[in-house]
Amino acid sequence: MSFLLQLLVLGLFTFYFFFLETPVDKSHRASGLNQVLDITSDHVSAPQAPAQVMKDVLLTEFQSDTEGQKEWVLEAKTALSDSFEQTWDVQDSRVKFYKNNSELVRIAAVHGAINTSTRNLELHQDVKGETESGYIFQTTSLSYVSDQERFFSKSSIYFESPGQNTKLSGSGMDGSISSGLVEISGPIECHQHIEGYQKATIKSQTAQMSLQERHMIFRDNLFIQIDDIAITGQRAEFVYSKTKGELEMLRIQGRVFVTSGDRSASAERLEIQLKEDLFLFQGNPRFVSGENVLVGNEIVLYDKGKRVQILKGQVKSEAPKSLTED
């Protein structure tokens, strides 16, 4: 047989083997990334082998330091393996991340890549996620570092709570599977529905969110606007009902100042109990209304500040001191 004929036969055989005999149906499943690599290694052992295309792929990666503990599970419509780059390009992928074998967050994207050596993931285009606590988020790209159990995005990020009561935007995020927390970088702007009020806006430099339960913290250069009530401070904690998941309380700390019309108040701490429509000032509280200055151990404002109660305090009538003075 001539050399050219042999070459033609070899070419036809290679075409048949790689492009007709490659398993691409839904029966192609594996319980771990190592196992999948073992299955496909015979097809890509030759350095000159072309990329292999698989359909309806399911990959499960287990934690290296524990037995039987899932780290992530990935489903993809198609996967393209590259024998030279040690990466798999995946399309229409969905990834679930686990903590103690409990699903903590799920993320979907149009495009993605898996590093078969590090088990790191890259997700791009229309990245959407949902946390165990029910928050959904959107961004344009997201990375996952396996040995740190950390996912992060340097692109603009948008979060929304169940029922759309909370809508938050930031410039990026950094999440930890082990701690179950997400740090959102600012500038932060959050629109929050509060029963009995028309509008509430929260701005800060950073925010923290729990992946497992309804809980949020805003920090640094804090500004809160609730209708005509303006509040500044350094830290605000949103406390939600454990049963219904409704926002019940705001705890604000760090040189808190509140203004509404010609009234103002200051304290080290402010607790807003939303159901009772109660503003509780603690830590050297001071309330100013016109020429009246009220001080006490605790000051309570009811009915959006229209009624005032002084607890173990006194009423002074003097020219009001500026709240910004020490």
Stockholm file with secondary structure:
# STOCKHOLM 1.0

chainA/1-326         MSFLLQLLVLGLFTFYFFFLETPVDKSHRASGLNQVLDITSDHVSAPQAPAQVMKDVLLTEFQSDTEGQKEWVLEAKTALSDSFEQTWDVQDSRVKFYKNNSELVRIAAVHGAINTSTRNLELHQDVKGETESGYIFQTTSLSYVSDQERFFSKSSIYFESPGQNTKLSGSGMDGSISSGLVEISGPIECHQHIEGYQKATIKSQTAQMSLQERHMIFRDNLFIQIDDIAITGQRAEFVYSKTKGELEMLRIQGRVFVTSGDRSASAERLEIQLKEDLFLFQGNPRFVSGENVLVGNEIVLYDKGKRVQILKGQVKSEAPKSLTED
#=GR chainA/1-326 SS CCHHHHHHHHHHHHHIIIIISSCCSTTCCCSSHHHHHHHHHTTSCSTTCCCEEEEEEEEEEECTTSSSCEEEEEEEEEEEEETTTTEEEEEEEEEEEEETTEEEEEEEEEEEEEETTTCCEEEEEEEEEEETTSCEEEEEEEEEEGGGTEEEECSCEEEECGGGCEEEEESEEEEETTTTEEEEEEEEEEEECCTTCSCEEEEEEEEEEESSSSEEEEEEEEEEEETTEEEEEEEEEEEECTTTCCEEEEEEEEEEEEEETTEEEEEEEEEEETTTTEEEEESSCEEEETTEEEECSEEEEEGGGTEEEEESCEEEESCCCCTTCC
#=GC SS_cons         CCHHHHHHHHHHHHHIIIIISSCCSTTCCCSSHHHHHHHHHTTSCSTTCCCEEEEEEEEEEECTTSSSCEEEEEEEEEEEEETTTTEEEEEEEEEEEEETTEEEEEEEEEEEEEETTTCCEEEEEEEEEEETTSCEEEEEEEEEEGGGTEEEECSCEEEECGGGCEEEEESEEEEETTTTEEEEEEEEEEEECCTTCSCEEEEEEEEEEESSSSEEEEEEEEEEEETTEEEEEEEEEEEECTTTCCEEEEEEEEEEEEEETTEEEEEEEEEEETTTTEEEEESSCEEEETTEEEECSEEEEEGGGTEEEEESCEEEESCCCCTTCC
//
